[in-house]
Amino acid sequence: MLLTQSVCSDYYLYWRADILMSGEIIFNRLQDIFFRPKPFSVYTTGELWTDDYTSQRMLENHLDGASDLSSRGFDFIDRSVDWMINHFNIKEDISVADFGCGPGLYTSRLAKTGARVTGIDFSLRSIEYARQYAASNNLNIRYIHQDYLNFESFERFDLITMIYCDYSALSPSQRKTMLDKFASLLTVDGKILLDVHSCAGFDLLEESVICGRNLMNGFWSPRDYFGFKNTFKYPDVKVSLDKYTLIEEDRIRTIYNWLQYFDRDSIRAEFEQSGLMIESFPGDVAGGLYSPESPVFAVIASLE
Ligand SMILES: C[S@@+](CC[C@H](N)C(=O)[O-])C[C@H]1O[C@@H](n2cnc3c(N)ncnc32)[C@H](O)[C@@H]1O
């Protein structure tokens, strides 16, 4: 009887210690998950777009003409390219560079005018798709598989584009790098067209936490996982963060999606620091009308 009691209490103590230990581990891990990092203090964009599995899911979204997830829907893209061709007079002998071109939805359409088109993207999966599409459709497009932050060229471009609010995903120093680069790559009369998230979009956003098994229908891994999405807002600097923590049996990953929100004055100030002048603010990259209530707006700029 005594022996049984002792075994029971040893087991009870062991069991309590085990619970306390795992409680501490789980508590600390949850603290990490809920931790609010400083704006733009970590850059993981590459993991989102170049990971073997998620890049395949991204490509499927790009090519689903009805989805707005990775690219805008094909109706919008058709309208946007028609507007660009007219507005910027794109034709043979005009050179265009598209930064973050993805699988070439804009570059392919623009190249049909006979313009000399270059697309830059660090997703090998997207660039390979774009190259194959260009080859089978006889389109003369130069695709460069590279981080655009490191892109250099002796060529000068009449039109530089960065579409689907990629500019908003960059930190202040990365944005300065890109604008200096754009200024050095433009022809004398060249134009820049890009779109950004607006302060109206920031106001619509709410801080939140969602979690679930195989969060986002298995988007993050082909294996079983638990996912957290913590959305943080930084009102003083108009930045938001979607922080994804993805927990598989043998690995934990954290992906940080930062977004900077602009008004017309804040983006004008950034462009001016790189010797660029904003000519107009369309509502979008299809030439829509600017509205202060819209969550995005576009920018057309040139050298000062
Ligand atoms: C939101 S998608 C938009 C793609 C394309 N502009 C469109 O609208 O169809 C962003 C693209 O930028 C690329 N990208 C993001 N950061 C990049 C970087 N630092 N260097 C090169 N490509 C980048 C991604 O791989 C992805 O293809």
The ligand as an SDF file (V2000), in Angstrom:
LIG
                    3D

 27 29  0  0  0  0  0  0  0  0999 V2000
    1.8350   41.3770  -55.7970 C   0  0  0  0  0  0  0  0  0  0  0  0
    2.8510   40.5710  -56.9950 S   0  0  0  0  0  0  0  0  0  0  0  0
    2.4920   41.5550  -58.4060 C   0  0  0  0  0  0  0  0  0  0  0  0
    2.9700   40.9630  -59.6980 C   0  0  0  0  0  0  0  0  0  0  0  0
    2.6660   41.7920  -60.9430 C   0  0  0  0  0  0  0  0  0  0  0  0
    3.1670   43.1440  -60.8150 N   0  0  0  0  0  0  0  0  0  0  0  0
    1.1780   41.7880  -61.2060 C   0  0  0  0  0  0  0  0  0  0  0  0
    0.5060   42.7490  -60.8000 O   0  0  0  0  0  0  0  0  0  0  0  0
    0.7180   40.8270  -61.8170 O   0  0  0  0  0  0  0  0  0  0  0  0
    4.4800   41.1250  -56.5020 C   0  0  0  0  0  0  0  0  0  0  0  0
    5.5920   40.5510  -57.3560 C   0  0  0  0  0  0  0  0  0  0  0  0
    6.8070   41.2090  -56.9880 O   0  0  0  0  0  0  0  0  0  0  0  0
    7.8310   40.2490  -56.8350 C   0  0  0  0  0  0  0  0  0  0  0  0
    8.7840   40.8220  -55.8690 N   0  0  0  0  0  0  0  0  0  0  0  0
    8.5260   41.2530  -54.6060 C   0  0  0  0  0  0  0  0  0  0  0  0
    9.6490   41.7390  -54.0530 N   0  0  0  0  0  0  0  0  0  0  0  0
   10.6310   41.6030  -54.9810 C   0  0  0  0  0  0  0  0  0  0  0  0
   12.0140   41.9130  -55.0020 C   0  0  0  0  0  0  0  0  0  0  0  0
   12.6310   42.4620  -53.9280 N   0  0  0  0  0  0  0  0  0  0  0  0
   12.7220   41.6560  -56.1300 N   0  0  0  0  0  0  0  0  0  0  0  0
   12.1160   41.0960  -57.2140 C   0  0  0  0  0  0  0  0  0  0  0  0
   10.8150   40.7670  -57.2490 N   0  0  0  0  0  0  0  0  0  0  0  0
   10.0730   41.0240  -56.1560 C   0  0  0  0  0  0  0  0  0  0  0  0
    7.1380   38.9860  -56.3760 C   0  0  0  0  0  0  0  0  0  0  0  0
    7.8810   37.8360  -56.6800 O   0  0  0  0  0  0  0  0  0  0  0  0
    5.8250   39.0690  -57.1590 C   0  0  0  0  0  0  0  0  0  0  0  0
    5.9440   38.4450  -58.4150 O   0  0  0  0  0  0  0  0  0  0  0  0
  1  2  1  0
  2  3  1  0
  2 10  1  0
  3  4  1  0
  4  5  1  0
  5  6  1  0
  5  7  1  0
  7  8  2  0
  7  9  1  0
 10 11  1  0
 11 12  1  0
 11 26  1  0
 12 13  1  0
 13 14  1  0
 13 24  1  0
 14 15  1  0
 14 23  1  0
 15 16  2  0
 16 17  1  0
 17 18  1  0
 17 23  2  0
 18 19  1  0
 18 20  2  0
 20 21  1  0
 21 22  2  0
 22 23  1  0
 24 25  1  0
 24 26  1  0
 26 27  1  0
M  CHG  2   2   1   9  -1
M  END
$$$$
